[in-house]
């Protein structure tokens, strides 16, 4: 399977499952984890996906890393 075909398959799985581990991708695609990292780099660069601890997630989900604002920088409603 070519890298472009693997990226399409990864995006298909992500749309169905929202997140995947690098290990699971490696096993499903029967490639090394290093090859998975090389394959997902263009998807990371285009911001179609984002990294999670040990895996990746689809950036088009309603809740993404971009939408999450750390508590420390949220405006406080209780401050007076």
C-alpha positions in Angstrom: 0.0 0.0 0.0 1.3 3.5 -0.9 1.7 6.2 1.8 -1.2 8.2 0.3 -3.5 5.1 0.5 -2.4 4.6 4.1 -3.2 8.2 4.9 -6.7 7.8 3.4 -7.3 4.7 5.4 -6.0 6.4 8.6 -8.5 9.3 8.0 -11.3 6.8 7.3 -10.6 5.1 10.6 -10.3 8.4 12.5 -13.7 9.5 11.3 -15.2 6.3 12.6 -13.3 6.0 15.8 -12.2 9.6 16.6 -8.8 8.6 17.9 -6.2 5.8 17.3 -3.0 4.8 18.9 0.2 4.6 16.9 0.6 1.0 17.9 -2.9 0.1 16.6 -2.2 1.8 13.3 1.1 0.0 13.0 -0.7 -3.4 13.6 -3.6 -2.7 11.3 -1.5 -1.4 8.4 1.2 -4.0 9.1 4.0 -1.4 9.0 6.5 -0.2 11.6 5.6 2.6 14.1 8.3 4.7 12.4 6.5 4.4 9.1 3.2 5.4 10.8 4.9 8.6 12.1 6.2 9.3 8.6 2.8 8.7 7.1 0.9 11.0 9.6 3.4 13.9 9.3 1.6 15.5 6.3 -1.7 15.1 8.1 -0.3 16.8 11.2 1.3 19.6 9.1 -2.1 20.2 7.4 -3.8 20.2 10.8 -6.2 17.4 9.7 -5.2 15.5 12.8 -3.5 16.3 16.1 -1.2 14.3 18.4 -2.5 12.8 21.6 -0.3 10.9 24.1 0.6 7.7 22.2 -1.6 8.4 19.2 -3.6 10.8 17.0 -7.1 12.2 16.8 -9.2 13.8 14.1 -9.1 17.6 14.2 -12.6 17.9 12.8 -14.2 16.5 16.0 -16.4 19.0 17.9 -14.0 18.9 20.8 -10.3 19.2 19.8 -7.1 20.4 21.4 -7.8 23.8 19.8 -11.2 24.2 21.5 -9.8 23.3 25.0 -8.7 26.4 26.9 -6.7 25.7 30.1 -8.5 26.8 33.3 -5.6 29.1 34.2 -6.4 31.4 31.2 -10.2 31.2 31.2 -11.9 34.4 32.3 -13.3 33.9 35.7 -17.1 34.4 36.1 -16.8 34.6 39.8 -14.2 37.4 40.0 -15.7 40.6 41.1 
